[in-house]
Amino acid sequence: MAPWPTALRILGRSKFSTHSCRCYHDSYHSVTATPGNGKANTEYQRELYQYTSGRWLYNERLRLSERRLKFDVEELKKVAAQAVNRSRADIVNFRKLAEGGFNRVFEIFMNDGFSIIARLPYPSTSPRRLATASEVATLDFARTHGIPTPRVLGYSLDPGPVGSEYILMEKLPGRPIGETWFQLAEQQRLQVLHDVVKLEAKLFNTALPASGSIYYTHDLPPDSPRIEIPGSGGELCVGPYASLRWWFGKREQLDVDRGPHDKSLPVLQAPAEKELAWIRSYARLRFPFDRQYRETFDYEKQDPEKHKQALEDYSKIAPYLPPANPELNVPILRHPDLQPNNIFVADDCTITGLIDWQHSTVLPTFLAGGIPKYFQNYADQESLSFTPPKLPEHFETMDEDDRVEALELYRRRHVHFFYLGFTRRSNRLHWQALQQDKALLKRSVYEHAGNPWEGLSTHLQLDIALVSQNWSKIAQVGPDGTIPPCPVAISEEETRRRLALDESLREVDVEMQRIRDVLGVGVDGWTSNELFEDAKEKAAMIKEEGLAGIEDEPWLRDMSEKHWPFDDFDEDE
């Protein structure tokens, strides 16, 4: 078994630079074409109906088809004008503002300078209706509890005359910080982190009656389970989970328990039961979706029965994961994707609003806790030990490449450290959730148990082995003063095997990220329009050099070429 893909390992010694290039999918993109006849009108429609904010290095046709959305522009303008008691004649301009993985966003301008934001989900966005309904209610709920969110002016859960679901919102003041996040001065970063933590504290201190997603009661089907949110006058409730993993692929066809749940145990068990139901109905042998992992598994298709066994093991340990502290079992709401592009700030970097609450979920505090992905640095031991960050003593004498690397590491440590510091000072419940024994491991095993299976079971298998190893720090002491035995027995030899396999995959991840940095592409092959041709050319050169390095191993060369990570491929294979 190779420690990482051979061709990519060879590339680790190649001539290509590895300077970092970060790409975001929600890049802002204005429409400059105007309605007209012939070619001009065709270009205008392409801008409105198709994804134009970037390119994909592989499987681009599929990514574009997922994001193709044709709707009636005039009808959208009409409902936008009606939402603010205006006339259609008051609208003077209409442009595409941004587009990402799930939605296209437009700005509609009135003749007095007022503008409305229209957010339309792609046809591929799941779950239909529920994703939109939950986002509308979540925006309103969060705002009433002190979180600056866009005010909803109108929405539709059905295509109707517009031809699409939509949400109409007010435009927030300020600007998204995404484009400048990595260039902020220390004090500016601290301002953003401080504001983020203060806003999160409001949500952590707003207890909800159940886990699930938030809805207006009248937007749920009559037969949909729901639990009323106290103080809302019956208008708001917690209903089924709207997060994508509950509906991905054919999972939306499953008759499974999707919540809401007013106890921690069903919250923990239901995701695994959902995946077990999917495996029984639809799973088959397949390669890992991430092609860079396939050599690690000798290019063999993986058996879903292995994942089924891991899920069954998880179901045995799930009852022991809830903490003894009742405060940490209380359901709370958190932003589902708290990243720089979703944070609006004023010129002084104070936060003016948080956007993109689609797929939000309510979870018990011990599962909802954790440093947001774009602020955490869990892979670094100094960050894990809560060590104050500082630059190397010899920083000024480093060469340019080493200084860039040291600055980036310092920035990651700085953000992680001060997010934790502000949390300890201002958000007691979150700090308790972060400090509970094996908090990271509990959240990790829960997430991996509920993630859609796409040919890889390693992460869940390792988590279960680590839970077994750390059982005395996870299981609660019983009434008789003893800790019950772990219901899953993983041998030391099997634990070492899982650890070694996981380490191999992590090494693959490091190599792949280095290549992506060279190409300037994201994890799904996305890059900007400006960088696409250069990325495509570099990818061809990298493939040629990588395969040439294993020319004397025909089978390995053939497999590497067939499963090359930057070529088009069958995603269901």
Summary of the structure (lengths in Angstrom):
residues: 573
radius of gyration: 24.7
end to end distance: 21.6
largest distance: 81.8
contacts: 1755
relative contact order: 0.14
helix: 47%
strand: 12%
